[in-house]
Amino acid sequence: MFEIGNSLREARLRQQLDFPELEQATKIRSRYLRALEDEQFDALPAETYVKGFLRAYADHLGLDGQLYVDEYNSRYVVGEDEPVARPRRSQAGSSHRRVESRVVLVALAGIVALTALVILAWKFGGSNDRAAIPNLGTDRTPVTQKSTRRATSAHLVLRAVRGGCRLEVYRNSANGKLLWAGTLEPRKQAISLWGKRMWVHAGAPRNLDVTLNGRRLAFPTGRAVIVTPRGFKRVRAAG
C-alpha cells in the first residue's frame, strides 16, 4: 500500500512541472489534477473519471498508471461479483438468437450510459472545459497528447527490474543541474525525466529497464552515458 496523492505530487515536483503545463499536456483540468494529488476523489464527476484521469496522470509522469488504479480500487471501490448468464446447451437456435439480442441491448445501454457521463462531465467542467477523457484501449494505456514544445527533447523513463541501481542524473553534463539522485528498487516507482541532453551515471545499468521517447533500449555500460533525443552516447569520464 502506498499514498496515491503524495506519490503523484513527488513525481511532479521532482520533474519541476506545474499544473497549467500538465493540463495542456494531458488535457485534464488543473483542479482535477490537484484533487488527485489531495486524494479528494469525490471532487471528480464519477468513479469512471477518477480511474481514467488517475491512470493518464500517472503514466504522463512516467509512473505505472495501472498500479495506481489498482491501489485506488483496493482502497476506495467495493466490488460485487455478478453471475454471468450462460445459455443452456439444450436451447434451440431461436434461444441463442434471443441471448445475442440481449447482449446487443446491454452493449447499447452501456454506450448510452457512457455518452451520458461524457455530457455530464462536460457540463460539470463548464463550457470552456477542454479536458478529454483518456482513451482506455485494450492495451490499458491512455492516449495522451504530448506538449509540442518537448518534441525535440529526450523523454527518459528508468525502472529497476532485476535489482537495485544507484543513479545520478544531471542536465547537460556532470557539472550541470542535478535532476535526480537516489537508488531505484525493483518493482517500485520509476523515474521520468525530460531534457535535450542529460548526463547519467548508473551504478548497475544491467538492472535497468529503459525507455527513450517511447522506445525500449538497452542502457550502455560504462562510467557515464550522455542521453539525447537520438539515443545514448557512452563517455569515458564524468562530465
N, C-alpha and C positions, 0 to 999 in steps of 0.2 A: 504494500500500500504506500502511495506517495501523495503529496499535496499537489493537486492539479494546478490550481491558480499560481502558487508560488513557483512551481517549475516553469510554467509558461512565462511568468514575469522575469525570472532569472535569465531565461534564454533570450528574451527580448532585450533586456538591459545589457547583457553580455555582447550583443551584436550592435548596441547603440542605435536601436530602431525606435522611432516614435509612432504614435497611433495614426496621424494623418498619412504617413508613408505606408504603413501596414494596411490602412483602409484602401488606399489606391491599388496596392499590390494584390490583396485578397478579395477585394470587392465586398468586404464585410464592414459594417459601420463601426466607428470607433467605440461607441457606447456598448456595443455587443462584445467587442474585444476586451474592454475594461470589465464587463460583467463576468466574462470567462476567467480573467485573472483574479477577480474577487470572489469567484465561485458563487455568484448571485445568479444562478441558472433560471430562477423564476422571472428574471427581467427579460428573457427571450420569449418569443411568441409561443413556442411549443417545444416539446421534447425532441421532435424530429430536427428542429433547427439547432438545438443545443448540440446534438451529436454531429450534425453536418459542419457547423461552424467550428466546433472543437477539433474535429479531425483536420479541417482545412488550415486552421491557425497553427496547430502543432506541426503539421507537415511543412508549412511555409517556414517555420523556424528551424527546420532540419530535425525535428523530433519524430517519434513513431506515433502517427495520428491514431492508429488502431489501438495502441496501448492506452492512450488517454480515453478513448471511447469505452474500452473495456473497464477501465478504472471508474469512469462515471457510471456505467451500468451496474457495477458491483456495489456502489455506494448509494446511488440515488434511484435506481429503477427496480421496481418489484415486478418480476415477470410471472406469468401464469401459463402453465402448459395447456395447450389446446389440442384436443383429439383431432386427428386427421381422418376425414371421411374417406373410406376406400370402397369402391363398388364390389359387390359380390361377383364371384366368377360365374355364377349361375344366371346372372342377369342377361336379358336379351339385348340385341343391338340398340333398340329404342331406349333402354335404360342407360346405356353408355352415352347415347346422344344427349339425354337429359342431364347427366352428370357433367358432360362437357359444356352444355349451355349454362349450367350453374357456375362453372369455373369462369366462363367468359363474363357473366354478370358480375361476379365477385371482383374480377380484374377491372372491369369498367367502373365499378363502385370505388375501387381503390384509386383509380386515375382521377375521378371526380373529387374525391376527398383530398388528394394531393394538390389538385388545382385550387380548391378552396383554401387550403393552407397557404399557398403561394400568394393568393389575393389578399388574405388576411395579413400576412407578413408585410406585403407592400403597403397596405393601408396603415398598418401599425407603425411603420417607419416613417410615414409622411410622404407627400407627393414628390419630394426631392430625393427620396431614398433610392440609391442605385446599387444597393447591396445585392449580390447574386447568390442564389443557393448553390452550394458546391455540387458538382456533378458526381454523384456517388455511383460509379460504374461497377462492373462485375469484378474489376481488379481492386476495388475498395480504395482507389486512390483519387481524392478530389482533384478536379481540374481547376487550377488557379492561374490567373494571368500575372506574369512576371512584370515587374516595373521596367519600362523601356530604357530608363537611364542606366540600368545594370546590364544591358545587353552585351557590353564589352568587358564585363567583369567576370572573374572566376568565382564560381559558387562551389565551395569545397565542403563536403559532408564527411565526417570521420566517425567511425564506430569501432569499438574494440570487440572482436568476435572470438578470438582464440586465447586471449589472456590480456592482462593489463598492459597499458602503454603510456609512458610519460611523454607529454607533448609540450612544446613551446612554439607559439606561432606569432610572428612579427610582421608588420606591414613593410613591404619593400625589401628589407634586409635585417640582419641580426641587430643593427643599430636603430631600427625603426620602432614604431609604437607597438607595444605588446598588445596583441589581440586576444590571446588565450594562453593560459599555462595551467597545467594540472595533470592528473592521471585519469585516463579513460579506463573504466572497468567493463568487463564483458556483460552484455545484455542489459546495460544501463543507458542512461541518456547520452545521445550522440551530440556532436557539436556541428554547427553550420556557420560557415564564415564566407564573407564576400570581400573581394579585393582584386585590383588589376594585377597585383604582384604581391605574393606572400612568401616569407621565409619560414620553413617548417623544420624543426628538429624533432624526430621521433625516436624514443629510446628502443622500442621494439616494433619496427614497421611491419614485420611479418604477422603481427597480431591485428592489423588494421583492415577494416573493410572501407574502401574509399570510393566516393562518387564525386566526379568533377563535371559540373554543368550537365547533370543528368546521366553521365556515362560512368559505369563501374570500371575502375582501372586498378592495376597493381601498383602499390606505393613503392617507389625505389628504396633500396637500402643505401646507407651512407651517412655521413656526418650531418649533412643538411640538404634540403631539397627546396628549389625555387618553384613556386606554383604560379602559373599564368593561365589565361583562358585557353591557350593552346595545349597545355599539358604540364608535365613535370620536367625539371632540369636539375640533375644531381650536381652539387658543388663539393669541392674538396674541403673547404674550411668554412666555419661560421662567418656570416657577414658577407 
